[in-house]
Amino acid sequence: MTKTVAYRWHVRKVMNEHGMQSTTDLVPLLAERGVVMTSTQVYRIVTGQPERLNMRFLAALCDIFDVTPNDLIEPYVATNSRRGRKTGTTGAATPSKPSKNRPTRAVIRPAGD
């Protein structure tokens, strides 16, 4: 089992709490703080879950909404089970009923059998 660190991005929720419904309202507020972005870029960051985040952008969001990064980003640990791939190389090959979607597995025997 492997651990995967993930996060929840709460910018949309924080915007709603501050009475801001449209991401385009955020563009001039960011520009006042030296973060110049198009409305499309802001929309993608706010509505999606960004993989990379500019620290100036994060600091500007914290200043605009008077919050901390913890209010915007909620990290959590997600566990994923990793199961090995079944190759069929262990044990005796048993003929199975043919499937409509898959060909029947070939059985390789030594010469003379």
Residue pairs with C-beta under 8 A, 6 or more apart in sequence:
1 79
1 80
1 81
1 82
2 79
2 80
2 82
3 77
3 78
3 79
3 80
4 77
4 78
4 79
4 80
5 75
5 76
5 77
5 78
6 75
6 76
6 77
6 78
7 49
7 73
7 74
7 75
7 76
8 73
8 74
8 76
9 48
9 49
9 50
9 72
9 73
10 71
10 72
10 73
10 74
11 45
11 46
11 61
11 72
12 46
12 47
14 61
14 65
14 67
14 71
14 72
15 21
15 23
15 26
15 46
15 65
18 65
20 26
23 39
23 42
23 43
23 46
23 47
24 39
24 42
24 43
26 42
26 46
26 64
27 37
27 38
27 39
27 42
29 60
29 64
30 36
30 37
30 42
30 57
30 60
30 64
31 37
33 56
33 59
33 60
33 63
33 64
34 56
34 60
35 54
35 56
35 57
35 60
37 45
37 57
44 50
45 53
45 57
58 69
58 72
61 67
61 72
62 68
62 69
62 71
62 72
65 71
88 105
93 105
93 107
95 104
95 107
96 104
96 105
98 104
